[in-house]
Amino acid sequence: MWRMAEILSETLAEELVSIARTATGDSLRSVTYFSRSDFEQLYLRSDLERDADLDTFVGHEWRGFRDTNNAYQTTETELGPYAFTIRAFENGYLLRVGTERAGVLLTTDEVTIQEFEEVAEAIVRSLRDHSESSEH
């Protein structure tokens, strides 16, 4: 696994990549962990270039996550609580999922909604588990 910065434990980094790979298989393009103040790309598929402007990209996604989470936190709808965001692009998809403190961006080739749901639930569980264990 390629890691430039190290803002989270090796254990959590490996767990997040493993969750994403298990749920999406060879469709997984990248995994990026983000917090309010920093981010780290945990995985990038070998056939992709390392030339993305992640700083700007993650900044937009953090603000979007925060705004979306805040907007739906107090709004009750028949849809239930906000869970995650999927964005469609010309060459793939982005899944944004997180907790109050941190989140994960996955980029993929085409996968099913069920695969997105599975990976989103597993990532949130992992982030919450690691957040709770680091508080003790």
C-alpha positions in Angstrom: 0.0 0.0 0.0 1.4 3.4 -1.0 1.2 6.1 1.7 2.7 9.6 1.5 1.5 11.2 4.7 0.4 9.2 7.8 -2.5 10.9 9.6 -4.1 7.7 10.7 -2.9 4.4 12.0 -1.6 1.7 9.7 -4.2 -0.6 11.1 -7.1 1.7 10.2 -5.6 2.5 6.8 -5.3 -1.2 5.9 -8.8 -1.9 7.2 -10.4 0.8 5.1 -8.6 -0.3 1.9 -9.5 -3.9 2.7 -13.2 -3.0 3.2 -13.2 -1.1 -0.1 -11.4 -3.9 -2.1 -13.7 -6.6 -0.7 -16.9 -4.7 -1.6 -15.9 -3.3 -5.0 -13.1 -5.7 -6.2 -11.2 -4.6 -9.3 -13.6 -1.7 -9.8 -11.9 0.2 -6.9 -9.9 3.2 -8.3 -8.8 5.0 -5.1 -9.4 5.4 -1.4 -8.8 8.7 0.4 -9.3 9.3 4.1 -10.1 12.9 5.2 -10.6 14.8 8.4 -11.4 18.5 9.1 -7.8 19.5 8.6 -6.0 16.9 6.6 -6.3 14.0 4.1 -4.4 11.0 3.0 -4.7 8.9 -0.1 -4.5 5.3 1.1 -4.9 3.5 -2.2 -4.6 4.3 -5.9 -5.0 1.6 -8.6 -1.8 1.0 -10.4 -3.2 1.9 -13.9 -4.1 5.4 -12.7 -2.0 8.6 -12.6 -1.0 10.3 -9.3 -1.8 13.7 -10.8 -5.2 14.5 -9.2 -5.5 17.8 -7.3 -6.5 16.0 -4.1 -6.2 19.1 -1.9 -9.0 21.0 -3.8 -11.0 17.9 -4.4 -11.0 16.8 -0.7 -11.7 20.4 0.4 -14.9 20.4 -1.7 -15.9 17.0 -0.5 -15.3 17.9 3.2 -17.5 21.0 2.9 -20.1 19.0 1.0 -20.1 16.3 3.6 -20.4 18.8 6.5 -23.1 20.8 4.7 -25.1 17.7 3.7 -24.8 16.1 7.1 -25.9 19.3 8.9 -28.8 19.9 6.5 -30.3 16.4 6.9 -29.4 16.0 10.6 -32.4 18.0 11.8 -34.7 17.2 8.9 -37.0 14.3 9.2 -38.0 12.8 5.9 -39.7 9.6 4.8 -36.3 8.6 3.3 -34.8 8.3 6.8 -31.4 9.7 8.0 -28.7 10.7 5.5 -26.2 7.9 5.0 -23.7 8.7 2.2 -23.3 10.5 -1.2 -22.6 9.0 -4.6 -21.4 11.2 -7.4 -21.4 10.1 -11.0 -18.6 11.3 -13.4 -17.7 10.5 -17.0 -15.1 7.9 -16.0 -16.4 6.6 -12.7 -18.1 7.2 -9.4 -17.3 8.7 -6.1 -18.6 7.5 -2.8 -18.4 9.9 0.2 -19.1 8.5 3.6 -18.1 9.6 7.1 -18.7 10.4 10.7 -18.6 13.7 12.6 -14.8 13.6 12.7 -13.6 11.9 9.5 -14.6 10.4 6.2 -13.6 8.4 3.3 -13.8 9.0 -0.4 -13.8 6.0 -2.7 -13.6 6.3 -6.5 -14.7 3.3 -8.5 -15.6 2.1 -12.0 -19.2 1.0 -12.2 -20.5 -0.9 -9.2 -24.0 -1.6 -7.9 -25.9 0.4 -5.4 -25.8 -2.6 -3.1 -22.0 -2.6 -3.2 -22.0 1.1 -2.4 -24.3 0.5 0.5 -22.2 -2.4 1.9 -18.9 -0.5 1.7 -20.5 2.7 3.2 -21.9 0.8 6.2 -18.7 -1.1 6.8 -16.5 2.1 6.6 -18.8 4.0 9.0 -18.6 1.1 11.4 -14.8 1.0 11.1 -14.4 4.8 11.6 -16.7 4.8 14.6 -14.9 1.7 16.1 -11.5 3.3 15.7 -12.7 6.7 17.0 -14.2 5.1 20.1 -11.1 3.1 20.8 -8.8 6.1 20.5 -10.9 8.1 23.0 -10.3 5.5 25.7 
